[in-house]
C-alpha cells in the first residue's frame, strides 16, 4: 500500500454544542425562531434548520460571561431584555445583534421574571425578594415599586387588553395579585391555589383567566368579579399551559371549537399534553405519541414549558432533558425534534447507508439519532436509564444495538425509505449496568455484551429479526465470568472468530467467539484498560489504558509488539484507520491524536474539546471522524490531507517563482522592488546600508511596519542578527516614537531587547577570543610583523 493514503491532517468541519441549558425560552410570533437561555448567552435558534444562527451576550472567555437569570422578548419580537448576575438589565436589538442599553436593576436580589407591554412602553420585573418594579423603557427609569407578594415571583404578565391596564403576578404565597399599572395599587386578589402557580393564560374575551399550578389543578377565574368559575383537577403538577383558539381543530375536535367553549392545553409531570374544556371540566384529548418521559417520582419534573404558535398552528414541548419537540396542533404529529443540551456524550455510532445518520448516547435514557446533512434529530425511547454504549456492523448498516444502566440491551432497525428507527428486540439477562456491546462484523448473526457484573455474554440474533411484526426477546447462548472488576470494553474480530475484553483489573483477554473459551490474557498495563480493538488487517489487538499508553499485542503469542506514548492522561478510546496502518485515539485531557503505527509517532494532535472525550467514530470512507465528550460538544472532523499537500505544492511553486524574480531584480539593481518581494517572502537581503537607507526612505508606512516586524523575527536567530540589527537601526531612525506606539510595534521592540543583549554578549566573547588568539600568536612568533597580525584578524 502506498504511503500517500496515510492521513496527516484533520480540520473541524462542524461543531454542535449546547444552546439551551434550562431557564426561559420564547417563540417568535412568525414561528421562525426560538430564543433559548444558555448560562450567559441567549441563543437564537432557527426552527427550520434546527441550528443556532446567532448568540447574544457571547464573550471570548467563558469566565467573562455574565450569567443570565431571566429574559423576555418584546411584543413586536424586535427587542430582548435580560437580567444578569451583575444586577444589570441588558437590552438588545437581536436582529442587528446590537446591545442598546445597560442599566442597574436596583432589585435586592436576582430578577426571576420579566414582562413587556410595548403599547405602553412599559416593562415589569419580578425579583427573588418578592418585589415587582415597573419601568419606563423610554427613559429606563423605575416608575414604582410594587409590594404585596411573599417569596420569589413565579409568574408575571400584563393583561393583553391594554384598556384594563392590569399587571398580574404570583409568588410563594400561591395567591394571584392584579395591580393597576398607573398607581401600583392592588385591584384584584385571586385565592385558590395551594402550591406554586406556574402559568397564567388570558382568554380573548378579556374576562376569563386560567391559571395552572403544581397543586394539580387548573382554575378558571372571572377577573371582573375576582371569583372562581371552576377548579379542574388534572391529577398532575402542571408546568405549562396555553389556550387553544376557538377556530383551531385538534384530534377529537376536527371542525374547530364551539364559540362558547374554553379549551386549554396543559403539560406536566406525566410527560403528555392534555386538552381540557374548562366550562364542562372534561378532558377532550390526551396525547398518544409523547416523546417525553414521565417524571421518575411523584412531584418530579418532565415537561418544563409548553409554547403555542398560532401562525404555524404548532406547539412546542420543552422537556426537563432540554429537548424541544414541535407538534402540529391539528394532528399532534411530531414535526421537529431539537436537542438543546446533550449533557455528557458517552458513545457515538454511524448508522444507515453511506453513514447518513449518527446515533448518540448521552446522560439520558433516550438515544438521539441525527441526520448528518440537516442535523434533524429523532429521539429513540425505550431504555429506562442512561444509555452507555452503541454499536453497528458493516454487515448491516441499518442495525443498531444499545446498552444501558437499566441492565438491558435493545436492538434497533432503521427503515430504508423513511429512515425511522424502531426497537425490534430486547435482551435482559445481566444483573448490572451493561457498559459495552458489539455486533459481529461479518454476518450480523450474533453480538456480545459486557457488564459491571463482570460477565461476558454471547447472544444470537435471529436472521429474520428485522422482519418481526412485534418486539422479540433475545436470549444469551453463552455466559462467562470474564474479569475480576468492571469490564469497560468488548470487541469482535473482523472474521467473527475472536472476542476481546478490557477491564479495570488492568488486563485484556482473548476469547473464542464460538463458546467463549479463554484463549489468552494480555498483561502489561499498569492501570485499567479502557478500550480494545482488533486490527482490520493484521493479527494484532489494540488496547488503551488509564496509564496513558496504547499497546499493540500479537494474537499469535500474546506478546506486546509496540507501546505508544504521548497522551498525558487516560486514553479512553481508539480506532484503526488507513487499513490498520494508523490509529486515532482520544484522551481524558480532551485531545485526539493521530498515530502512525510503523514509526510509533504522533502525526498530529486535534484540540477542540475541553474535557474527557468518551466517544469516537470513524466513517466508512474514513474521510470524517466524529468525537464527543463530557463537555457536551459534538465535533465532526474532516480529512484535509490531500488539500494540505496541494496547498503546500502550490506554495512551494509560488516561492520558487518569487525567488527567481527576486534574483532577477537584484541582478538589475532594482532594490526598492526587490525589498517589497523580500518582505513578502520574509527573506534577508545583504547589501550596502546606504542603499538600504534610500530604499527604506521611499517605502510607505505600512511597508515599514511589515519590515520592522520581519526584522524583529530575524533577530531571534544569531545567523540573521547582523541584517536584523541593520534594518532596525535604519527603521528606528526613520519612524517616530508615536508611530511605534499607535501600531503596537513598541512592545515588539521591547521583546527584542533580550535577544539583542544576547547577541551583544556573544559578539563581545568573540572579540575577546580574537584578541586572545592575536596575543597568543604574537607570543609564539615574536618576529611576526604587524601585517601578519592583520592577516590573522582577517582570516578569523
ZAMARGU-4260 file (C-alpha; in steps of 0.2 Angstrom, whole numbers, plus 5000, padded with zeros to 4 digits):
<rodrens>
0) 5000/5000/5000 | 5007/5017/4995 | 5012/5029/5008 | 5000/5043/5001 | 4985/5035/5009
5) 4991/5039/5026 | 4981/5053/5035 | 4991/5068/5040 | 4979/5082/5045 | 4961/5084/5050
10) 4951/5101/5052 | 4935/5104/5061 | 4920/5104/5048 | 4906/5107/5061 | 4904/5108/5079
15) 4887/5106/5089 | 4886/5112/5107 | 4873/5116/5120 | 4862/5131/5116 | 4848/5128/5129
20) 4853/5123/5147 | 4837/5127/5156 | 4828/5143/5160 | 4817/5155/5150 | 4813/5151/5132
25) 4802/5161/5119 | 4795/5158/5102 | 4793/5172/5089 | 4776/5177/5083 | 4781/5171/5065
30) 4786/5154/5071 | 4804/5155/5063 | 4815/5157/5078 | 4816/5151/5096 | 4826/5161/5109
35) 4834/5150/5122 | 4844/5153/5138 | 4861/5146/5140 | 4871/5152/5155 | 4877/5170/5150
40) 4871/5168/5132 | 4854/5170/5123 | 4854/5158/5108 | 4843/5162/5093 | 4838/5145/5086
45) 4831/5143/5068 | 4816/5132/5069 | 4818/5127/5050 | 4836/5121/5051 | 4837/5117/5070
50) 4854/5127/5071 | 4859/5142/5081 | 4861/5157/5069 | 4866/5170/5082 | 4871/5172/5101
55) 4868/5187/5111 | 4880/5191/5126 | 4893/5179/5120 | 4911/5183/5125 | 4928/5176/5120
60) 4932/5169/5138 | 4919/5159/5146 | 4924/5166/5163 | 4919/5183/5157 | 4901/5178/5154
65) 4888/5187/5164 | 4876/5174/5169 | 4858/5177/5163 | 4845/5175/5177 | 4830/5178/5165
70) 4825/5186/5149 | 4809/5192/5139 | 4805/5196/5122 | 4795/5212/5117 | 4778/5211/5109
75) 4785/5215/5092 | 4799/5202/5093 | 4812/5215/5090 | 4820/5218/5107 | 4826/5206/5120
80) 4828/5211/5138 | 4839/5201/5150 | 4844/5202/5169 | 4861/5196/5173 | 4871/5191/5188
85) 4880/5208/5188 | 4862/5215/5193 | 4861/5224/5176 | 4847/5224/5164 | 4853/5222/5146
90) 4843/5227/5131 | 4847/5220/5113 | 4840/5223/5096 | 4843/5205/5091 | 4841/5207/5073
95) 4856/5219/5072 | 4865/5209/5086 | 4867/5226/5095 | 4867/5230/5113 | 4856/5245/5115
100) 4856/5249/5134 | 4863/5244/5150 | 4856/5250/5167 | 4855/5245/5185 | 4841/5234/5191
105) 4840/5241/5209 | 4832/5224/5215 | 4839/5217/5231 | 4842/5200/5223 | 4841/5192/5206
110) 4827/5196/5194 | 4817/5180/5190 | 4803/5186/5179 | 4802/5200/5166 | 4786/5205/5156
115) 4784/5218/5142 | 4770/5229/5137 | 4775/5238/5121 | 4760/5248/5118 | 4763/5257/5135
120) 4782/5257/5133 | 4782/5248/5150 | 4792/5233/5157 | 4789/5224/5174 | 4802/5215/5183
125) 4799/5202/5197 | 4813/5198/5209 | 4818/5184/5221 | 4815/5197/5235 | 4796/5197/5232
130) 4796/5215/5224 | 4790/5220/5207 | 4796/5235/5198 | 4788/5245/5184 | 4800/5253/5172
135) 4798/5266/5158 | 4808/5259/5144 | 4809/5276/5135 | 4819/5283/5149 | 4824/5267/5158
140) 4818/5273/5174 | 4809/5264/5188 | 4791/5271/5190 | 4785/5262/5205 | 4790/5248/5217
145) 4775/5235/5220 | 4775/5225/5235 | 4762/5213/5242 | 4769/5196/5236 | 4778/5185/5248
150) 4793/5175/5242 | 4800/5173/5224 | 4790/5178/5210 | 4784/5163/5200 | 4773/5171/5186
155) 4772/5189/5179 | 4761/5195/5165 | 4752/5211/5159 | 4734/5209/5154 | 4733/5208/5134
160) 4719/5220/5134 | 4728/5237/5137 | 4712/5246/5141 | 4712/5236/5158 | 4729/5242/5162
165) 4732/5227/5174 | 4748/5218/5179 | 4746/5200/5186 | 4759/5191/5197 | 4761/5177/5209
170) 4774/5171/5221 | 4777/5158/5235 | 4761/5164/5244 | 4751/5155/5229 | 4739/5170/5228
175) 4737/5179/5211 | 4738/5198/5213 | 4732/5211/5200 | 4739/5229/5201 | 4734/5245/5192
180) 4749/5249/5181 | 4746/5268/5184 | 4745/5268/5203 | 4753/5252/5208 | 4738/5248/5219
185) 4731/5231/5221 | 4715/5229/5212 | 4712/5210/5211 | 4717/5196/5223 | 4713/5178/5217
190) 4715/5164/5230 | 4713/5146/5226 | 4729/5138/5223 | 4739/5129/5237 | 4755/5127/5228
195) 4766/5136/5216 | 4757/5145/5202 | 4766/5140/5185 | 4756/5149/5172 | 4743/5162/5168
200) 4733/5161/5152 | 4721/5176/5147 | 4706/5172/5137 | 4702/5183/5122 | 4685/5188/5129
205) 4695/5199/5142 | 4685/5192/5156 | 4692/5175/5160 | 4709/5169/5166 | 4716/5152/5168
210) 4730/5148/5180 | 4739/5132/5182 | 4750/5126/5197 | 4759/5112/5205 | 4744/5108/5216
215) 4737/5098/5201 | 4723/5109/5197 | 4718/5121/5183 | 4707/5136/5189 | 4696/5146/5178
220) 4693/5164/5185 | 4682/5178/5182 | 4693/5194/5183 | 4679/5206/5183 | 4672/5199/5199
225) 4688/5191/5205 | 4679/5175/5208 | 4682/5156/5204 | 4672/5149/5190 | 4679/5131/5190
230) 4693/5121/5199 | 4698/5107/5187 | 4708/5093/5195 | 4721/5086/5182 | 4730/5074/5194
235) 4747/5080/5189 | 4758/5095/5193 | 4757/5107/5178 | 4772/5117/5172 | 4765/5125/5156
240) 4748/5128/5148 | 4740/5138/5133 | 4723/5142/5127 | 4718/5134/5111 | 4709/5147/5099
245) 4691/5143/5095 | 4695/5142/5076 | 4708/5128/5079 | 4705/5110/5077 | 4714/5096/5086
250) 4711/5077/5087 | 4693/5073/5093 | 4688/5090/5088 | 4691/5091/5069 | 4680/5105/5065
255) 4686/5118/5077 | 4679/5123/5094 | 4662/5130/5099 | 4662/5149/5102 | 4656/5147/5120
260) 4669/5134/5125 | 4686/5137/5133 | 4699/5124/5128 | 4716/5124/5136 | 4731/5113/5133
265) 4742/5108/5148 | 4758/5098/5151 | 4767/5092/5167 | 4775/5078/5176 | 4766/5064/5166
270) 4775/5070/5150 | 4760/5071/5139 | 4749/5086/5133 | 4731/5085/5138 | 4717/5097/5131
275) 4703/5101/5143 | 4686/5110/5141 | 4685/5122/5156 | 4667/5126/5156 | 4662/5107/5157
280) 4678/5101/5165 | 4680/5086/5153 | 4696/5080/5145 | 4694/5082/5126 | 4711/5073/5121
285) 4726/5065/5129 | 4742/5064/5118 | 4746/5047/5112 | 4763/5049/5104 | 4773/5059/5118
290) 4792/5058/5116 | 4794/5065/5134 | 4797/5053/5148 | 4786/5054/5163 | 4794/5060/5180
295) 4803/5046/5189 | 4795/5051/5205 | 4779/5059/5211 | 4781/5078/5211 | 4796/5077/5199
300) 4798/5087/5183 | 4795/5081/5165 | 4788/5095/5154 | 4795/5112/5158 | 4787/5123/5146
305) 4773/5122/5134 | 4773/5135/5119 | 4760/5138/5106 | 4762/5147/5089 | 4746/5152/5080
310) 4754/5157/5064 | 4761/5140/5060 | 4747/5131/5071 | 4760/5121/5081 | 4765/5119/5099
315) 4782/5116/5107 | 4785/5104/5122 | 4801/5108/5131 | 4807/5094/5142 | 4817/5093/5158
320) 4831/5085/5147 | 4832/5101/5137 | 4824/5094/5121 | 4812/5105/5111 | 4799/5094/5102
325) 4787/5103/5090 | 4770/5095/5086 | 4756/5100/5074 | 4741/5106/5083 | 4729/5098/5071
330) 4736/5081/5071 | 4748/5081/5086 | 4761/5073/5074 | 4779/5077/5078 | 4786/5089/5065
335) 4803/5093/5073 | 4814/5087/5087 | 4828/5098/5093 | 4841/5094/5107 | 4846/5109/5117
340) 4859/5101/5128 | 4866/5083/5126 | 4875/5084/5143 | 4889/5071/5143 | 4891/5062/5127
345) 4896/5044/5131 | 4896/5035/5114 | 4893/5038/5095 | 4890/5026/5081 | 4887/5029/5062
350) 4871/5022/5056 | 4862/5020/5039 | 4868/5018/5021 | 4883/5029/5017 | 4884/5034/5035
355) 4869/5045/5033 | 4865/5046/5052 | 4874/5046/5068 | 4867/5039/5084 | 4872/5047/5100
360) 4871/5041/5118 | 4872/5054/5132 | 4867/5056/5150 | 4849/5051/5145 | 4838/5036/5143
365) 4834/5042/5125 | 4846/5039/5110 | 4847/5054/5099 | 4848/5049/5080 | 4854/5064/5069
370) 4853/5065/5051 | 4870/5072/5046 | 4865/5083/5032 | 4852/5093/5041 | 4856/5088/5059
375) 4837/5084/5062 | 4835/5073/5077 | 4825/5058/5081 | 4823/5053/5099 | 4823/5034/5102
380) 4814/5030/5118 | 4814/5013/5126 | 4828/5012/5139 | 4823/5017/5157 | 4840/5023/5162
385) 4856/5031/5155 | 4862/5023/5138 | 4880/5019/5140 | 4885/5010/5123 | 4881/5009/5105
390) 4886/4998/5091 | 4884/4995/5072 | 4891/4982/5060 | 4897/4983/5042 | 4886/4968/5038
395) 4870/4978/5041 | 4871/4997/5042 | 4853/4998/5047 | 4856/4989/5063 | 4860/4997/5079
400) 4862/4990/5096 | 4862/4999/5113 | 4865/4995/5131 | 4861/5005/5147 | 4861/5006/5165
405) 4844/4998/5166 | 4854/4981/5164 | 4846/4979/5147 | 4851/4978/5128 | 4840/4984/5114
410) 4841/4981/5095 | 4835/4994/5083 | 4832/4994/5065 | 4831/5009/5053 | 4818/5009/5038
415) 4827/5012/5022 | 4813/5023/5015 | 4808/5033/5030 | 4824/5032/5039 | 4814/5030/5055
420) 4821/5019/5068 | 4811/5007/5079 | 4816/4994/5093 | 4814/4977/5086 | 4821/4966/5100
425) 4827/4967/5118 | 4839/4957/5129 | 4838/4957/5148 | 4850/4944/5157 | 4863/4955/5165
430) 4862/4959/5184 | 4871/4976/5182 | 4874/4990/5170 | 4879/4985/5153 | 4894/4995/5149
435) 4898/4989/5131 | 4891/4980/5117 | 4897/4974/5100 | 4889/4966/5084 | 4898/4953/5074
440) 4907/4961/5059 | 4905/4948/5045 | 4887/4941/5047 | 4877/4951/5060 | 4871/4934/5067
445) 4877/4937/5085 | 4883/4950/5097 | 4892/4951/5113 | 4890/4962/5129 | 4900/4965/5145
450) 4893/4972/5161 | 4898/4978/5179 | 4893/4961/5185 | 4910/4955/5177 | 4901/4944/5165
455) 4904/4942/5146 | 4888/4936/5137 | 4886/4930/5119 | 4869/4932/5111 | 4861/4925/5095
460) 4852/4936/5083 | 4838/4928/5073 | 4840/4930/5054 | 4823/4937/5052 | 4824/4949/5067
465) 4821/4964/5056 | 4805/4957/5049 | 4797/4953/5065 | 4780/4960/5067 | 4782/4963/5086
470) 4797/4966/5098 | 4805/4949/5102 | 4816/4944/5117 | 4834/4938/5113 | 4842/4925/5124
475) 4860/4923/5129 | 4869/4907/5122 | 4884/4908/5132 | 4890/4917/5148 | 4907/4918/5157
480) 4914/4927/5172 | 4927/4936/5162 | 4936/4948/5174 | 4938/4952/5192 | 4932/4970/5191
485) 4921/4981/5179 | 4923/4977/5161 | 4925/4993/5151 | 4926/4987/5133 | 4922/4972/5121
490) 4926/4970/5103 | 4924/4956/5089 | 4937/4952/5076 | 4934/4956/5058 | 4932/4937/5054
495) 4920/4934/5069 | 4931/4921/5077 | 4938/4930/5092 | 4931/4942/5105 | 4942/4953/5116
500) 4938/4962/5133 | 4946/4975/5143 | 4944/4978/5161 | 4948/4989/5176 | 4958/4974/5183
505) 4972/4980/5171 | 4971/4965/5159 | 4964/4962/5142 | 4958/4944/5137 | 4955/4935/5121
510) 4940/4923/5119 | 4934/4911/5106 | 4918/4918/5098 | 4911/4900/5097 | 4909/4895/5115
515) 4918/4909/5125 | 4933/4898/5129 | 4948/4909/5136 | 4962/4909/5123 | 4974/4921/5132
520) 4977/4935/5143 | 4986/4951/5139 | 4995/4958/5154 | 5006/4974/5154 | 4996/4989/5158
525) 4999/4997/5175 | 4981/5003/5176 | 4963/4999/5170 | 4960/4995/5151 | 4948/5007/5144
530) 4946/5001/5126 | 4951/4986/5115 | 4950/4985/5096 | 4956/4972/5083 | 4966/4977/5068
535) 4956/4976/5052 | 4971/4968/5043 | 4984/4962/5054 | 4983/4948/5068 | 4985/4961/5082
540) 4975/4968/5096 | 4975/4987/5102 | 4972/4992/5120 | 4971/5009/5128 | 4973/5012/5147
545) 4972/5024/5161 | 4991/5023/5162 | 4992/5035/5147 | 4998/5022/5135 | 4992/5012/5119
550) 4998/4995/5117 | 4998/4983/5102 | 4998/4965/5105 | 5001/4949/5094 | 4987/4937/5094
555) 4998/4923/5090 | 5010/4923/5105 | 5001/4937/5116 | 5017/4947/5116 | 5017/4966/5116
560) 5023/4972/5099 | 5023/4991/5102 | 5019/5004/5116 | 5014/5021/5110 | 5016/5035/5122
565) 5011/5053/5120 | 4995/5056/5130 | 4997/5064/5147 | 4981/5057/5154 | 4970/5041/5152
570) 4967/5035/5134 | 4949/5032/5133 | 4945/5027/5115 | 4954/5022/5100 | 4950/5016/5082
575) 4961/5009/5067 | 4962/5019/5051 | 4971/5018/5034 | 4969/4999/5033 | 4977/4996/5050
580) 4992/5007/5047 | 4986/5021/5058 | 4975/5024/5073 | 4966/5038/5081 | 4965/5040/5100
585) 4955/5051/5112 | 4961/5055/5129 | 4954/5062/5146 | 4963/5078/5143 | 4951/5082/5128
590) 4965/5079/5115 | 4963/5067/5099 | 4980/5060/5092 | 4983/5053/5075 | 4997/5039/5075
595) 5007/5030/5063 | 5009/5013/5069 | 5025/5009/5059 | 5035/5023/5066 | 5026/5024/5083
600) 5025/5043/5080 | 5010/5055/5083 | 5007/5063/5067 | 4995/5077/5073 | 4985/5082/5088
605) 4967/5088/5087 | 4962/5100/5101 | 4944/5106/5102 | 4937/5098/5117 | 4938/5105/5135
610) 4936/5089/5144 | 4936/5070/5143 | 4932/5063/5125 | 4922/5047/5128 | 4915/5044/5111
615) 4924/5042/5094 | 4918/5036/5077 | 4926/5034/5060 | 4916/5035/5044 | 4916/5021/5032
620) 4926/5030/5019 | 4937/5037/5033 | 4935/5055/5027 | 4927/5060/5043 | 4930/5057/5061
625) 4917/5062/5074 | 4920/5065/5093 | 4910/5069/5108 | 4914/5071/5127 | 4909/5077/5144
630) 4909/5095/5138 | 4893/5092/5128 | 4902/5096/5112 | 4900/5086/5096 | 4914/5089/5084
635) 4915/5082/5066 | 4932/5082/5059 | 4936/5081/5040 | 4952/5074/5032 | 4961/5088/5023
640) 4977/5078/5020 | 4976/5080/5001 | 4971/5098/5002 | 4986/5102/5013 | 4998/5093/5001
645) 4991/5103/4986 | 4992/5119/4996 | 5010/5115/5000 | 5014/5111/4982 | 5006/5127/4976
650) 5015/5137/4989 | 5032/5129/4985 | 5030/5133/4967 | 5025/5151/4971 | 5040/5154/4982
655) 5052/5147/4968 | 5045/5159/4956 | 5046/5173/4968 | 5064/5169/4972 | 5068/5169/4954
660) 5060/5186/4952 | 5069/5192/4967 | 5086/5186/4960 | 5082/5195/4943 | 5078/5211/4952
665) 5094/5211/4962 | 5104/5207/4946 | 5096/5223/4939 | 5099/5233/4954 | 5081/5237/4957
670) 5082/5237/4976 | 5065/5245/4980 | 5055/5232/4971 | 5067/5218/4977 | 5064/5224/4995
675) 5045/5223/4993 | 5046/5205/4987 | 5059/5201/5000 | 5046/5207/5013 | 5033/5195/5006
680) 5045/5180/5006 | 5052/5186/5023 | 5070/5184/5015 | 5085/5193/5021 | 5095/5203/5008
685) 5113/5209/5010 | 5118/5225/5003 | 5126/5242/5007 | 5117/5251/5021 | 5117/5267/5012
690) 5107/5260/4998 | 5096/5252/5011 | 5093/5269/5019 | 5087/5276/5002 | 5076/5261/4998
695) 5068/5262/5016 | 5065/5280/5015 | 5054/5278/4999 | 5043/5265/5007 | 5026/5268/5013
700) 5022/5267/5032 | 5013/5251/5031 | 5028/5243/5022 | 5040/5250/5035 | 5029/5242/5049
705) 5030/5225/5040 | 5048/5226/5038 | 5051/5230/5056 | 5040/5215/5061 | 5051/5204/5050
710) 5067/5211/5057 | 5061/5208/5075 | 5058/5190/5069 | 5075/5188/5061 | 5083/5195/5077
715) 5079/5179/5086 | 5091/5169/5076 | 5110/5173/5078 | 5113/5169/5059 | 5101/5184/5054
720) 5106/5196/5068 | 5118/5207/5058 | 5105/5210/5045 | 5091/5212/5058 | 5101/5225/5068
725) 5105/5235/5052 | 5087/5236/5047 | 5081/5240/5064 | 5094/5254/5066 | 5088/5262/5049
730) 5069/5260/5053 | 5070/5267/5070 | 5079/5282/5063 | 5065/5284/5050 | 5050/5281/5061
735) 5044/5292/5075 | 5040/5285/5093 | 5022/5290/5091 | 5021/5278/5075 | 5028/5264/5085
740) 5015/5266/5099 | 5000/5268/5088 | 5004/5252/5078 | 5009/5242/5093 | 5026/5239/5087
745) 5034/5247/5103 | 5030/5231/5113 | 5038/5220/5099 | 5054/5231/5101 | 5054/5228/5119
750) 5053/5210/5117 | 5068/5211/5105 | 5079/5218/5119 | 5084/5201/5127 | 5089/5194/5110
755) 5099/5209/5106 | 5108/5208/5123 | 5112/5190/5120 | 5119/5194/5103 | 5130/5208/5110
760) 5137/5197/5124 | 5141/5183/5110 | 5150/5196/5099 | 5159/5203/5115 | 5165/5185/5119
765) 5171/5183/5101 | 5181/5199/5101 | 5189/5193/5117 | 5193/5177/5109 | 5200/5185/5094
770) 5211/5197/5105 | 5217/5182/5115 | 5221/5172/5098 | 5231/5188/5092 | 5240/5189/5108
775) 5245/5170/5108 | 5251/5171/5090 | 5262/5186/5094 | 5269/5177/5109 | 5273/5162/5099
780) 5281/5171/5085 | 5290/5187/5092 | 5296/5191/5075 | 5279/5192/5067 | 5275/5209/5059
785) 5260/5220/5061 | 5254/5215/5043 | 5254/5197/5049 | 5243/5201/5063 | 5231/5210/5052
790) 5230/5194/5041 | 5226/5183/5055 | 5212/5195/5060 | 5205/5195/5043 | 5206/5176/5042
795) 5197/5175/5059
</rodrens>
